[in-house]
Amino acid sequence: MNTSSRLSETEVQRIELGVLRQEHHDLDLAISALQMTHPGDVLTIKRLKRKKLMLKDRIARIEDQLNPDIIA
């Protein structure tokens, strides 16, 4: 198999990062829409906010792997 057609781990992480950022943005829009249309649906809003926070944490972990803090 031609190894040049394979993605490196860094490229895979960058793609995953883009997908996660899009999911995070979509959840933000969904939460805003739900708060406007069904403000009493507190349980669903809380669940979506928790999922959004988990995505934010995953995004931060991948960003740290891609751009580690190097203390010189």
C-alpha positions, 0 to 999 in steps of 0.5 A: 500500500502506498504510505503517502496516501495515509494521513499522519496522526497530526492530520487526523487530529486536525480533522477531528478538531474541525469536526468537534468545533463544528459540533460545538458550534451546532450545539451552541445554536441548538441551545440558543434556539431551544432557550428561545422556543422552549425555555421551560425545557430545563432538563434538555438544555442542561443535557445539551450544555453538558455535552457542549462542555464535554466537547470543549474539553475534548477540543482543549485536549487535542489543541494541547496535543497539537500545540504543547506548551514548551517551557524553556 
